[in-house]
């Protein structure tokens, strides 16, 4: 942080092109090379605008400049007095952008909140999710001396596993998983099956994915646009690995993996329910992890968010992921809302009555 900081702010539409120097700045100061990029937030805001129920929600970049140099940025959506980082069910990670040569993470959050309070006295709440424990601790520390109240809530869990090589990883799996894999593989050898792995995806490959998805137990997507964009973008960034398992020449299971350094995240998976007896997803997962480890040097597998039972069979580390609602205490309404949340928490603690976390803030 400069000795004499002169902070200014500016807002830009999130679904439109930014000035070239700001685009470059975001790329240089991204917290994650996939889930916290200009391209990610731009595409996500376009998707949300297409499928939102009201036109009243705005999507924009909030930039903070220190003596005319960009130092902090956040991608926001605003619905009247409520702000939140641009996220939805596609989002496994979120954070702000900041220049670490000018200020640290906690200082960046503190200045961001301070500027939001100074420049927009009408905002009531800011929602940030998902947050990993270290992120929440940083944000909590940043807000301790500001006129805001933080209310943390349970959001999801993350499963991941790190290893030195595939052999040691697989040896660490339970006998239940290993035996299931061997039985299913033995059953598949009596069929005609093959595995394909793609680092790019033509329209035909995307059609195969959606064909499997529609024949699976998955909930129907609002549209195919965002996933199709992600596949194309990740391929262009050399981060894409698509695994397809065929049984008797019919696509049976599909997995979308994303690479970030030595970490591979399984972002989307589906299997045709007519092949459930073969557990093609189990066979494909093992084969993909093995290939990613041996051919791409992957040493961490991330199953992202969700408390699905099968994840504990594959992963070693489980982390609770939370969200936080930050209430602006500069207004009477903000103080009333914060008081309501505190009262709710006391009642819940003493009576075990469960509240929907949004019931108070309306």
Secondary structure per residue as TSV (DSSP state, phi and psi in degrees):
chain	resnum	aa	ss	phi	psi
A	1	X	-	360.0	130.2
A	2	X	-	-68.0	155.7
A	3	X	T	-61.8	-40.1
A	4	X	T	-121.7	86.0
A	5	X	-	-79.9	132.2
A	6	X	-	-120.8	93.8
A	7	X	E	-84.2	136.5
A	8	X	E	-131.5	160.9
A	9	X	E	-131.2	156.8
A	10	X	E	-153.0	147.1
A	11	X	E	-113.4	139.2
A	12	X	E	-132.8	143.4
A	13	X	E	-58.4	137.6
A	14	X	T	-77.8	-21.8
A	15	X	T	-102.2	16.5
A	16	X	S	-125.1	167.0
A	17	X	-	-67.1	138.9
A	18	X	-	-92.5	160.1
A	19	X	-	-52.9	142.7
A	20	X	H	-55.5	-39.6
A	21	X	H	-69.6	-29.7
A	22	X	H	-76.6	-37.1
A	23	X	H	-58.9	-46.0
A	24	X	H	-64.1	-38.1
A	25	X	H	-64.4	-43.2
A	26	X	H	-60.8	-42.0
A	27	X	H	-62.6	-37.7
A	28	X	H	-73.7	-26.7
A	29	X	T	-119.2	28.9
A	30	X	-	-73.5	140.0
A	31	X	S	-79.7	-17.9
A	32	X	B	-153.3	134.8
A	33	X	T	-76.4	-3.5
A	34	X	T	-119.2	-58.8
A	35	X	T	-88.3	1.1
A	36	X	B	-139.4	66.5
A	37	X	S	-131.6	161.4
A	38	X	H	-56.7	-45.9
A	39	X	H	-62.2	-40.8
A	40	X	H	-60.8	-51.6
A	41	X	H	-68.8	-34.3
A	42	X	H	-64.6	-48.8
A	43	X	H	-66.5	-39.3
A	44	X	H	-66.0	-39.5
A	45	X	H	-67.7	-37.2
A	46	X	H	-63.1	-43.8
A	47	X	H	-61.8	-44.6
A	48	X	H	-67.6	-37.5
A	49	X	H	-63.1	-36.6
A	50	X	H	-67.6	-29.4
A	51	X	H	-117.1	6.1
A	52	X	-	-76.5	155.1
A	53	X	S	-82.9	-18.7
A	54	X	-	-136.8	147.3
A	55	X	T	-82.7	-0.5
A	56	X	T	-76.1	-13.4
A	57	X	-	-82.3	129.4
A	58	X	E	-109.5	145.5
A	59	X	E	-122.1	125.5
A	60	X	E	-156.4	159.7
A	61	X	E	-90.2	133.3
A	62	X	E	-110.9	106.9
A	63	X	E	-100.7	141.9
A	64	X	E	-117.5	131.4
A	65	X	E	-114.8	137.8
A	66	X	E	-108.5	109.5
A	67	X	T	51.4	46.8
A	68	X	T	76.7	-3.1
A	69	X	E	-98.7	129.8
A	70	X	E	-61.5	136.1
A	71	X	E	-132.6	-25.1
A	72	X	E	-145.0	145.2
A	73	X	E	-151.0	150.4
A	74	X	E	-144.0	142.3
A	75	X	E	-93.9	116.9
A	76	X	E	-119.7	149.6
A	77	X	E	-118.9	141.5
A	78	X	E	-129.3	126.1
A	79	X	E	-120.6	96.1
A	80	X	T	59.6	-112.3
A	81	X	T	-96.0	3.5
A	82	X	E	-106.3	128.7
A	83	X	E	-112.1	153.1
A	84	X	E	-158.0	152.6
A	85	X	E	-62.3	141.3
A	86	X	S	-64.5	106.4
A	87	X	-	-145.4	164.8
A	88	X	-	-160.3	-159.7
A	89	X	T	-65.8	-10.3
A	90	X	T	-85.5	-7.5
A	91	X	-	-94.7	114.6
A	92	X	S	-98.1	-5.7
A	93	X	-	-160.7	146.3
A	94	X	-	-152.0	155.7
A	95	X	-	-170.3	174.5
A	96	X	-	-91.2	166.9
A	97	X	E	-101.4	137.2
A	98	X	E	-155.2	154.5
A	99	X	-	-89.4	106.4
A	100	X	T	-68.1	-13.2
A	101	X	T	-80.8	-12.4
A	102	X	T	-107.7	-31.0
A	103	X	-	-163.7	157.6
A	104	X	-	-88.2	-179.7
A	105	X	H	-61.6	-46.1
A	106	X	H	-64.6	-42.6
A	107	X	H	-63.0	-37.2
A	108	X	H	-64.2	-44.7
A	109	X	H	-63.8	-42.1
A	110	X	H	-62.0	-44.3
A	111	X	H	-70.2	-35.8
A	112	X	H	-60.9	-49.1
A	113	X	H	-62.9	-40.1
A	114	X	H	-61.9	-42.4
A	115	X	H	-70.9	-35.9
A	116	X	H	-62.7	-42.4
A	117	X	H	-64.5	-41.4
A	118	X	H	-73.0	-34.6
A	119	X	H	-99.1	-12.6
A	120	X	-	-147.5	82.3
A	121	X	T	-74.8	-2.3
A	122	X	T	-91.4	-12.6
A	123	X	-	-72.8	138.6
A	124	X	-	-99.5	-42.5
A	125	X	E	-145.2	152.2
A	126	X	E	-126.8	121.8
A	127	X	E	-104.3	132.6
A	128	X	E	-129.4	117.5
A	129	X	E	-163.5	149.7
A	130	X	E	-82.3	153.2
A	131	X	E	-128.4	129.7
A	132	X	-	-82.1	159.6
A	133	X	H	-51.2	-44.2
A	134	X	H	-63.7	-38.1
A	135	X	H	-64.9	-43.7
A	136	X	H	-63.1	-41.9
A	137	X	H	-61.5	-39.5
A	138	X	H	-63.5	-46.2
A	139	X	H	-65.6	-40.8
A	140	X	H	-62.5	-41.6
A	141	X	H	-64.9	-39.0
A	142	X	H	-65.7	-32.5
A	143	X	H	-91.6	-3.8
A	144	X	T	-63.5	-28.6
A	145	X	T	-106.4	12.7
A	146	X	S	-106.4	158.1
A	147	X	S	-78.7	58.8
A	148	X	E	-135.1	157.9
A	149	X	E	-122.1	133.4
A	150	X	E	-104.7	135.0
A	151	X	E	-128.9	110.9
A	152	X	E	-86.7	145.5
A	153	X	E	-140.6	155.1
A	154	X	E	-70.7	134.1
A	155	X	E	-116.6	-52.8
A	156	X	E	-168.8	-166.0
A	157	X	E	-134.5	157.2
A	158	X	E	-119.9	135.7
A	159	X	E	-114.2	133.9
A	160	X	E	-152.3	165.6
A	161	X	E	-148.9	136.5
A	162	X	E	-116.7	149.3
A	163	X	-	-156.3	165.1
A	164	X	S	-89.3	-29.6
A	165	X	S	-161.6	166.1
A	166	X	H	-65.6	-37.4
A	167	X	H	-57.7	-46.5
A	168	X	H	-68.6	-35.6
A	169	X	H	-61.1	-51.1
A	170	X	H	-67.3	-34.7
A	171	X	H	-64.3	-24.7
A	172	X	T	-84.5	-4.5
A	173	X	S	-77.2	157.4
A	174	X	-	-67.7	154.4
A	175	X	H	-61.9	-30.1
A	176	X	H	-60.4	-47.6
A	177	X	H	-68.5	-43.9
A	178	X	H	-62.2	-42.6
A	179	X	H	-68.3	-39.6
A	180	X	H	-60.4	-45.0
A	181	X	H	-60.5	-46.6
A	182	X	H	-64.0	-39.8
A	183	X	H	-65.0	-44.8
A	184	X	H	-68.1	-37.9
A	185	X	H	-65.3	-40.0
A	186	X	H	-62.5	-40.8
A	187	X	H	-65.8	-37.2
A	188	X	H	-69.7	-30.3
A	189	X	T	-65.7	-17.3
A	190	X	T	-83.1	-9.5
A	191	X	S	-107.0	179.4
A	192	X	-	-98.7	109.7
A	193	X	E	-132.4	153.3
A	194	X	E	-150.7	156.5
A	195	X	E	-115.8	132.5
A	196	X	E	-119.6	139.4
A	197	X	E	-125.5	126.0
A	198	X	E	-119.6	139.5
A	199	X	S	-102.4	-5.8
A	200	X	S	-133.8	166.7
A	201	X	-	-143.0	116.1
A	202	X	-	-82.4	177.2
A	203	X	H	-59.6	-34.5
A	204	X	H	-63.2	-42.3
A	205	X	H	-64.4	-41.9
A	206	X	H	-62.6	-39.5
A	207	X	H	-62.6	-37.4
A	208	X	H	-63.0	-43.3
A	209	X	H	-58.0	-50.4
A	210	X	H	-68.7	-29.3
A	211	X	H	-63.7	-46.8
A	212	X	H	-64.8	-42.9
A	213	X	H	-58.7	-44.0
A	214	X	H	-67.9	-24.6
A	215	X	T	-95.1	6.8
A	216	X	S	-99.0	-173.3
A	217	X	S	-90.5	6.1
A	218	X	-	-70.4	150.3
A	219	X	-	-70.4	140.0
A	220	X	-	-60.8	135.0
A	221	X	-	-76.4	148.7
A	222	X	S	-59.1	-36.9
A	223	X	-	-162.8	172.6
A	224	X	S	-93.2	-3.7
A	225	X	H	-60.7	-50.4
A	226	X	H	-67.2	-44.6
A	227	X	H	-64.8	-40.7
A	228	X	H	-62.2	-40.4
A	229	X	H	-62.3	-46.0
A	230	X	H	-61.1	-41.4
A	231	X	H	-60.4	-47.5
A	232	X	H	-65.4	-44.5
A	233	X	H	-65.3	-45.8
A	234	X	H	-63.3	-36.9
A	235	X	H	-62.3	-42.8
A	236	X	H	-65.5	-25.4
A	237	X	T	-95.6	5.6
A	238	X	T	59.5	38.5
A	239	X	-	-116.4	5.3
A	240	X	E	-100.9	135.2
A	241	X	E	-138.8	115.1
A	242	X	E	-110.7	123.2
A	243	X	E	-108.9	130.7
A	244	X	E	-127.3	128.2
A	245	X	E	-107.4	124.5
A	246	X	E	-104.5	138.9
A	247	X	E	-122.9	119.3
A	248	X	T	52.2	43.8
A	249	X	T	68.1	10.6
A	250	X	E	-107.7	129.9
A	251	X	E	-61.0	121.4
A	252	X	E	-109.8	-31.9
A	253	X	E	-150.6	148.0
A	254	X	E	-140.4	137.0
A	255	X	E	-135.2	134.5
A	256	X	E	-106.4	112.5
A	257	X	E	-110.2	146.4
A	258	X	E	-123.8	134.6
A	259	X	E	-101.9	136.2
A	260	X	E	-140.4	99.0
A	261	X	T	62.4	-125.5
A	262	X	T	-94.8	14.9
A	263	X	E	-111.6	134.5
A	264	X	E	-119.7	128.4
A	265	X	E	-110.1	131.9
A	266	X	E	-87.8	108.1
A	267	X	E	-91.4	-40.8
A	268	X	E	-141.1	141.7
A	269	X	E	-148.2	149.0
A	270	X	E	-159.1	151.2
A	271	X	E	-138.7	144.1
A	272	X	-	-67.4	123.7
A	273	X	G	-65.8	-17.2
A	274	X	G	-68.8	-16.1
A	275	X	G	-106.5	14.5
A	276	X	G	-55.9	-32.9
A	277	X	G	-61.8	-25.2
A	278	X	G	-90.2	-7.1
A	279	X	T	46.5	55.9
A	280	X	H	-61.1	-29.0
A	281	X	H	-64.3	-38.0
A	282	X	H	-64.3	-47.0
A	283	X	H	-63.0	-43.9
A	284	X	H	-65.9	-40.5
A	285	X	H	-61.2	-46.8
A	286	X	H	-62.1	-44.4
A	287	X	H	-64.7	-39.4
A	288	X	H	-68.2	-45.0
A	289	X	H	-61.1	-40.1
A	290	X	H	-63.6	-46.0
A	291	X	H	-65.7	-42.7
A	292	X	H	-63.1	-37.7
A	293	X	H	-68.9	-45.5
A	294	X	H	-80.0	-34.7
A	295	X	H	-102.7	-17.7
A	296	X	H	-123.7	3.7
A	297	X	-	67.0	22.8
A	298	X	-	-67.2	133.2
A	299	X	-	-125.6	-1.7
A	300	X	E	-136.6	129.9
A	301	X	E	-108.8	127.3
A	302	X	E	-117.4	119.6
A	303	X	E	-91.9	11.9
A	304	X	E	56.1	-138.5
A	305	X	E	-101.5	150.1
A	306	X	-	127.6	138.7
A	307	X	-	-102.8	38.0
A	308	X	-	-64.5	139.8
A	309	X	T	-58.5	-38.6
A	310	X	T	-64.4	-24.0
A	311	X	H	-64.1	-34.9
A	312	X	H	-66.9	-21.3
A	313	X	H	-72.2	-29.9
A	314	X	H	-97.9	-25.8
A	315	X	-	-114.8	157.6
A	316	X	S	-104.2	-28.6
A	317	X	E	-115.9	127.1
A	318	X	E	-117.4	127.0
A	319	X	E	-124.8	130.7
A	320	X	E	-73.0	134.6
A	321	X	E	-116.3	134.6
A	322	X	E	-120.5	175.9
A	323	X	E	-127.8	166.3
A	324	X	E	-141.0	139.7
A	325	X	E	-110.3	120.9
A	326	X	E	-100.8	117.9
A	327	X	E	-99.9	126.8
A	328	X	E	-73.6	117.8
A	329	X	T	-91.2	6.8
A	330	X	T	-76.4	-15.4
A	331	X	S	-113.5	158.0
A	332	X	H	-62.6	-40.9
A	333	X	H	-61.9	-40.4
A	334	X	H	-61.7	-40.5
A	335	X	H	-66.2	-37.9
A	336	X	H	-67.2	-43.9
A	337	X	H	-62.0	-45.3
A	338	X	H	-61.4	-40.7
A	339	X	H	-63.5	-39.5
A	340	X	H	-62.7	-41.4
A	341	X	H	-63.5	-43.4
A	342	X	H	-62.9	-41.8
A	343	X	H	-63.8	-41.6
A	344	X	H	-57.9	-44.3
A	345	X	H	-66.1	-37.3
A	346	X	H	-65.3	-44.7
A	347	X	H	-62.4	-43.9
A	348	X	H	-62.1	-41.4
A	349	X	H	-66.7	-34.2
A	350	X	H	-96.4	-18.3
A	351	X	H	-122.4	-11.7
A	352	X	-	66.6	11.5
A	353	X	-	-69.2	132.4
A	354	X	-	-99.1	134.9
A	355	X	-	-113.9	143.0
A	356	X	-	-70.1	130.2
A	357	X	T	-65.2	-16.5
A	358	X	T	-94.8	-3.4
A	359	X	S	-63.9	-29.2
A	360	X	S	-83.7	-42.4
A	361	X	-	-88.3	82.5
A	362	X	-	-129.8	360.0
